[in-house]
């Protein structure tokens, strides 16, 4: 089956991105045909610095490689290198009601958080994401829970297009990890961990050991001292337990047992040691690849993606009577 997923190059990637999406990719690449994209066109729908975006693209590519994405087996590329993404988005926009876009949860959240008025790109973000997915006849889309609505939107658009113009697209399905789909901010466990939020509440994959230790030790906890998973009454510790569970592959019950009668301080120290060791491959890989080597990998991926994209866009145009 064909898999597609991507991340915006808008800042340093954090453990929430890794656990919510990238970690799934490594398992999927063993059995499926995968395309892993750096979605830079999506990055410009919110405020960005043109001088930084190229560096973010390169660092995101290194992140994919450090996580275990195999460029020889998969297609690793940059969204803007394949112009068919925007062409298909335009075709899909002709069958998309404006009301559906304005009701999307992420549009409401992101537009409300902007100091200035939101742009048309932010409103039409779901159409471009649908084009990203449908362009490659995708069947599986690994995402965090906050992106499920966008995949369902893409599926509905595909069904509508197929019904109106004839069979063109395969229908994609979202898959979400059972746990870790939404790692919370270390400073506010009621909010999602975000690379654009509180820097003290976000652990980057390339953070230095001292940075990791400082962030974990200062993480917000709850009343009492018991290391117990209680999402309602102890959201801070529940979040830290989830992180420990996903990086150690131990069950939460086992972790609770291991830290029985120990306080928050001991648990946080153990978690910081675990994260420092687990993220070591990212720090090492960052030094391994040159900018030239990264560009070679991305260019090679773009050539492979281009072949698939051109087939789909020709079919879509022909079925709409535009060919």
Buried (B, 14 or more C-beta within 10 A) or exposed (E): EBBBBBBBBBBBBBBBBBBBBBBBBEEBBEEBBBBBBBBBBBBBBBEBEEEEBEEBBBBBBBBBBBBBBEBEEBBBBBBBBBEBBEBBBEBBBEBBEEEEBEEBEBBEEBBEEEEEEBBEEBBBBBBBBBBBBBBBBBBBBBBBEBBBBBBBBBBBBBEBBBEEBEEBBBBBEBBBBEEBBBBBBBBBBEEBBBBEBEBBBBBBBBBEBEBBBEBBBEBBBBEEBBBBBEEEEBBBBBBBBBBBBBBBEBEBEEBBEBBEEBEBEEBBBBBBBBBBEBBEBBBEBBEEBEEEEBBEBBEBBBEBBBEBBEBBBEBBBEBBEEE
